[in-house]
């Protein structure tokens, strides 16, 4: 995975997060989940901004997976650990 590309895109409009490779790598799981949710809300106006720390984890997972289905995301056949 090209983390430079991801950081570059997260720093471009419309996101403009001001991230570095180091700041992204230092984020906790909860912070990364929040970042993903925030990115989805910027991509689609129908996906509202939600504080994932106040949302039930099952609801968060369901909401994010539904969004991935809407954008027709196809996960890789296998994932390296």
C-alpha positions as CSV (number, residue, x, y, z in Angstrom):
1,X,0.0,0.0,0.0
2,X,1.4,3.4,-0.9
3,X,1.0,5.5,2.3
4,X,2.6,8.5,0.6
5,X,-0.3,8.5,-1.9
6,X,-2.9,8.2,0.9
7,X,-1.4,11.1,2.9
8,X,-1.1,13.3,-0.3
9,X,-4.8,12.7,-1.1
10,X,-5.9,13.4,2.5
11,X,-4.0,16.7,2.4
12,X,-5.6,17.8,-0.9
13,X,-9.1,19.3,-1.2
14,X,-11.7,18.6,-0.1
15,X,-10.1,16.9,2.9
16,X,-7.1,19.1,3.8
17,X,-6.2,17.2,7.0
18,X,-2.6,18.4,7.1
19,X,-1.2,14.9,7.8
20,X,2.3,13.6,7.6
21,X,3.3,10.0,7.3
22,X,4.4,10.1,10.9
23,X,1.1,11.7,12.2
24,X,-0.9,9.1,10.3
25,X,1.1,6.2,11.6
26,X,0.8,7.4,15.2
27,X,-3.0,7.5,15.1
28,X,-4.9,5.0,17.3
29,X,-7.4,2.6,15.8
30,X,-10.2,4.8,17.1
31,X,-8.7,7.9,15.4
32,X,-8.2,6.0,12.1
33,X,-11.8,4.8,12.3
34,X,-12.9,8.4,12.9
35,X,-10.7,9.6,10.0
36,X,-12.4,7.0,7.7
37,X,-15.8,8.1,8.8
38,X,-14.9,11.7,8.3
39,X,-13.6,11.0,4.8
40,X,-16.8,9.2,3.9
41,X,-18.9,12.2,5.1
42,X,-16.9,14.5,2.9
43,X,-17.3,12.2,-0.2
44,X,-21.0,11.9,0.2
45,X,-23.5,14.4,1.7
46,X,-25.8,11.5,2.6
47,X,-23.1,10.1,4.9
48,X,-23.4,12.4,7.9
49,X,-20.5,13.3,10.2
50,X,-20.7,11.1,13.3
51,X,-18.4,10.9,16.3
52,X,-17.6,7.2,16.2
53,X,-16.6,7.2,19.9
54,X,-20.2,7.9,20.8
55,X,-21.7,5.5,18.3
56,X,-22.3,1.8,19.0
57,X,-19.4,-0.2,17.3
58,X,-21.8,-2.4,15.5
59,X,-23.6,0.6,14.1
60,X,-20.3,2.1,13.0
61,X,-19.3,-1.1,11.2
62,X,-22.7,-1.4,9.5
63,X,-22.7,2.3,8.4
64,X,-19.2,2.1,6.9
65,X,-19.7,-1.2,5.2
66,X,-23.0,0.1,3.7
67,X,-21.1,3.1,2.3
68,X,-18.4,0.8,0.8
69,X,-21.2,-1.2,-0.9
70,X,-22.8,2.0,-2.3
71,X,-19.4,3.1,-3.9
72,X,-19.0,-0.5,-5.1
73,X,-15.7,-1.1,-3.3
74,X,-14.3,-4.5,-4.1
75,X,-11.9,-5.8,-1.4
76,X,-8.8,-7.7,-2.6
77,X,-9.2,-11.5,-2.9
78,X,-6.6,-12.0,-0.2
79,X,-5.0,-9.6,2.4
80,X,-1.4,-10.0,3.6
81,X,-1.1,-9.8,7.4
